[in-house]
Amino acid sequence: MRHFAYLSEAETGRLFHLPPQELSLASEPGLLATALGATLYCPATRTELVKDIRKQGTRGALSMVLCLEDSIADADVPAAETNVVAALGQLHAETTAGNTVGLMLFVRVRSPEQLLSLAERCGDALDVLTGFVIPKFENSSGAAQRFLDALHSVNASRRSGDPAARPLRIMPILESPLMIHAETRTETLSGIYQVLQAHRADILSVRIGATDMSSAFGLRRSRDLTIYDVKVVSAVIGDIVNVLGRPNGFVISGPVWEHYSSGERLLRPQLRATPFAEADELGLRQRLLTANLDGLIREIELDLANGLLGKTVIHPSHVPLVHAMSVISHEAYLDALHISGEAGGGAAASPYRNKMNEMKPHQAWAASTLVRAAAFGVAAPDTTYVDLLEASMN
């Protein structure tokens, strides 16, 4: 697996100072968590799951979730489960024949019992999975521990058949009312942190369920606004990062952007024209504005500013935007190298001579930036996000 693998060798050489690293499911978990990028959700009821997975993999998706929870009706669950088992079986057969999946694949389950049942039905086909996505994760009722116990049971069963079997991991979604409501949030987040720390090797990344958060207040943001404009929700996100996202904490993904078509615009566009004009890409800017994707771009910027990496997405058109904006700029990369090489402290002008680098305060930022650089690459000195968007969306 590699981000931007669909670009030609010439395009990669032109756009990148350092291209993204090749990845596999055996790569270091922190790097894999950072490299998730735009995690594309797909209802498990879709009739051609294998075709969908293959197609999105060739178009640049590096992580995908087959959803058995909120995206499908309760009455459709049995058929969706059968659909997932069949799709994983087909993918496993194709992989055995040499056609690898090419992305990180997860199943979002409803309950520990469903996780166990699916695992038993899938058997060796679990080899094509990276793990499971766990909804409404909190442990006041012991639910989180039951999910973890189910995962441990599955992994133990896999190791009994093959001692070298790769362990499956989980991505918990933080979206329960106990975590959302102010009077129970601190205690609930503390409990979540404790259970995640106790089972750190089982956790790939932590996801944020902004739709359920908004629903708890009867709210839904428009395409003109970001989730950070919804103050009661952004307050929850801030607390999640405060508890779980500190240095040596967990990779936390950005919440879902749920809009994917154009519509009437109330507020002014949020994309400056100058960068697109300088790159001779005003047509690209107009396409983004017509599709109302400037709001998504703004939200990705705010995700990164608030310590969130990657994003849950529900439409393939969102994938290239998330990935293009995850590439590390040449300037940030040189800053990170400068800071990481001076752990003894002090301050000095940055390599670009436009800011002050403080060595001790910026160490954690530098470390995470270098991991992201490995996952998404480092842009060439003259490459802008507009250039990356243009190459990714054409």
QUIRAHU-V675421 format. One line per field, one symbol per residue. ss: DSSP state (~ for helix, > for strand, _ for the rest). Layout:
ss=???
This chain:
ss=________~~~~~~~>>>__________~~~~~~~__>>>>>>_____~~~~~~~~~~____>>>>>______~~~~~~~~~~~~~~~~~~~~~~~_______>>>>>>__~~~~~~~~~~~~~~~~~__>>>>________~~~~~~~~~~~~~~~~~~~_______>>>>>>__~~~~_~~~~~~~~~~~~~~~~~_~~~>>>>>>_~~~~~~___________~~~_~~~~~~~~~~~~~~_______>_>>>>________________~~~~~___~~~~~~~~~___~~~~~~~~~~~~_____>>>__~~~~~~~~~___>_~~~~~~~~~~~______>>>______>>>____~~~~~~~~~~~~~~_>>_____~~~~~~~~~_
